[in-house]
């Protein structure tokens, strides 16, 4: 359970923004979406490798 202490004089919008940021860091929503449909390990590994290649190419483009 995520607990956000609202500080004295803090607006509700700022507290809500902190809550959303904390909630996103936990990865609950990401895990929920991944559990909706079963993905074989080989497919998950292939997707992970493709993502790693993409990130590596992005890093090469930035430095070049």
C-alpha positions in Angstrom: 0.0 0.0 0.0 1.4 3.4 -1.0 1.2 6.1 1.6 1.7 9.8 0.7 1.9 12.3 3.5 0.4 15.6 2.5 2.6 18.4 3.8 1.3 21.5 5.4 0.1 24.0 2.8 0.8 21.6 -0.1 -1.8 21.6 -2.8 -3.7 18.4 -3.6 -2.5 18.4 -7.2 1.2 18.2 -6.0 0.3 15.4 -3.6 -1.5 13.5 -6.4 1.5 14.0 -8.7 3.8 12.5 -6.0 1.4 9.6 -5.6 1.3 8.9 -9.3 5.1 9.0 -9.5 5.5 6.6 -6.6 2.8 4.3 -8.0 4.6 4.2 -11.4 7.9 3.3 -9.7 6.4 0.2 -8.1 5.6 -1.3 -11.5 2.2 -2.7 -10.4 0.4 -1.5 -13.6 3.2 -2.9 -15.9 3.0 -6.3 -14.1 -0.8 -6.4 -14.4 -0.6 -5.8 -18.1 2.0 -8.4 -18.6 -0.1 -11.0 -16.7 -3.2 -10.4 -18.8 -1.9 -12.7 -21.6 0.6 -15.5 -21.3 3.8 -15.0 -23.2 6.2 -17.9 -23.8 9.7 -17.5 -22.4 11.2 -17.7 -25.9 9.0 -14.8 -27.1 9.7 -12.8 -24.0 13.5 -13.3 -24.4 13.3 -12.3 -28.1 11.4 -9.1 -27.1 14.0 -8.4 -24.5 16.9 -8.8 -27.0 15.1 -6.5 -29.5 14.6 -3.9 -26.8 18.3 -4.1 -25.8 19.4 -3.7 -29.5 17.1 -0.7 -29.8 18.5 0.9 -26.7 22.1 0.3 -27.9 21.4 1.8 -31.3 19.8 4.9 -29.6 23.0 5.3 -27.5 25.1 5.1 -30.6 23.0 7.7 -32.4 23.3 10.1 -29.6 27.1 9.8 -29.2 27.8 9.9 -33.0 
